[in-house]
Amino acid sequence: MMNRRQRRHLEERFFKGVMRLSLFLALGVLGLIIVTVTQKGIGSLSWSMLTKSSEGGFYLGKEGGILNAIVGSLYLAAGATALALVLGLPVVFYLHAYIGKSSLANAVRLAFDVLWGIPSIVYGAFGFILMLMIGMRASLLGGIITLALVELPILVRTMDEVMRMIPHELTESTYALGTTRLELAGILLRQTLPGLVTAVLLAFGRGIGDAAAVLFTAGYTDNMPDSLMRPVASLPLAIFFQLSTPFPEVQARAYASALVLTILILVISLLARLSLRALGRHVIR
Amino acid sequence: MNIVQPRILTDRIGTARTTFVIPRNRQGWRYWKDAIASQGMGISTFAACLLIVVIAGALLDRAWPILSVESPKALVTSETWHPIKGQFGFWPFIASSLYVTLIAMALAVPAALFSAMYLAEYTRLRGLIKPLVDLLASIPSVVYGLWGVLFVVPLVRDHIGPASNDTLGQIIPFFATNNPTGYGLLAAGFVLAIMVFPFVMSVTEEVFHSVPQEMREASLALGATHWETTKAVVLRKSLPGVIAAVVLGFSRAFGETLAVLMVVGNVVQVPGSLFDAAYPLPALIANNYGEMMSIPLYDSALMTAALMLLIVVLTFNIGARLVLVRLNPETAA
């Protein structure tokens, strides 16, 4: 018969074990994804896949590559991030330089949190409706606009969190020097530049990986992107379409494309995290 | 407020020129700029916040043709889906979405909770593991889907399905399988669980972390063990936040499209077993946008599906965020 002390000790050991196990399992499975994708992808990854565009019959197993999808994704995400930045920076400045710590600011934050939670397929449907209204076909521009809406809350909330880290004294001394709120915004921007780079890179990564939003709005094509008004290919959709074909050799290309996408995303996320440290040298703390 | 007006300037040499210049008193111009910027930024901020209403309005407008002929209750509860005959019953899709998401949450939440506890209370490796999990969370959904096809579907088909069928399946029909493909609820739920795990863990970990250290110390001083402190103090104190995190995770999983679409089988039916193929709402939209303009009312039906998604997600999100903000106004996630 166990006494009370032993029982409590056992309980402690048991739950600690459960915690370790669940963390280990979850990390293991997440790691397994990377291992599986690398293992499957490395075999069919070839130089011509990265340097050639998918000409006719690529999805039937003929020669070609996914360069058009890679470039298309980069165009889409770069355009969307730029647009989201133009729309988002004024919001962040307004939050920090103008309405400060008011309940209005918290309401705006809540709104952006909620916007962040809206699934990208809903943004896709909304973008599609917008394009129908102005009579636009699936195109690079349509994809950029829709993706920008997806990225906007990510960008705003991440930049907002970075700006919150600024010590209050800095704001006060800036005001004490007689600046206007707009000039304060400039100071805040300087001060948070590394964090902003992080936010931009995170949004950019999200833009590259998102498929549901561009499904309706950017269309798909075998050609290199050449005009804002034409459809454009994207890497996630390329993977999806390659995998949906019944041909094993095309499916193998999907694995290789997934490896390319994963590496791209991981590099961007890593850069985003490293930039915080690397660019943070000139920040007053 | 000073107004910018043309005036004659004489420079040192003495030649006069007319030009628009900033008023002698620079102060005025600076305040003027500030006022313009204030208005402009204010307008863009509230325009962006209005986006929620605009999206809902646009979807409602597009969904109206079908909502005006059929009562919402009939649309939600009807099981017959024959777009060509003009019959749009959403129940199979809603049921599929609910099942897939609930399975995912059942798998992900316990693991996420225990992991978050371990990171927040037990280990100093927090600074190492959290960035790692965040990094893994940035993997795009199509890659999760691909991994599901490569790994989870065969696993369900060859091992979990038969094993469950021969044991529990003999007693409870929900665990029996007559779907030999492996594509179905369980595969989708599993993939989805992996996808929401980092998110739920991150948010709960933040909530645990924000519990004041003094409370833990008080409990430890009374002789409680580490686990008893975690259970009775940290967990109890952060329970609302944990619930909010789970609700946020649910709404995130509810709208996940591509990864689920790739492994769920896409058969229009109300799934009766853990292994049946299903057809969640996002998959319905993504799979059929191509032909939606060619069948009458079909586009309206798909937009109704998008509207349903939006309503669920909005309700859950606003509720959960309000709880999180109330809990900790400073560091609300």
Interface residues (C-beta under 8 A of the other chain):
Chain A: R8 H9 E11 E12 F15 K16 V18 M19 R20 L21 S22 L23 L25 A26 L27 V29 L30 G31 L32 I33 I34 T36 V37 K40 L87 G88 P90 V91 F93 Y94 L95 Y98 N106 A107 V108 R109 L110 A111 F112 D113 V114 L115 G117 I118 P119 S120 I121 V122 Y123 G124 A125 F126 F128 I129 L130 L149 L152 V156 T180 R181 L182 E183 A185 L202 G205 R206 I208 G209 D210 A211 A212 L215 F216 P236 L237 I239 F240 L243 A254 Y255 A258 L261 T262 I265 L266 I268 S269 L270 R273
Chain B: R30 Y31 K33 D34 A37 S38 G40 M41 G42 S44 T45 A48 C49 L51 I52 I55 A58 L59 D61 R62 P110 A111 A112 F114 S115 M117 Y118 L119 Y122 I129 P131 L132 V133 D134 L135 L136 S138 I139 P140 S141 V142 V143 Y144 G145 L146 W147 V149 L150 F151 I194 F197 P198 M201 T225 H226 W227 E228 T230 K231 L248 S251 R252 F254 G255 E256 T257 L258 M262 P282 I285 A286 Y289 L302 M303 A306 L309 L310 V313 L314 F316 N317 I318 R321 L322 V325 P329 A332 A333
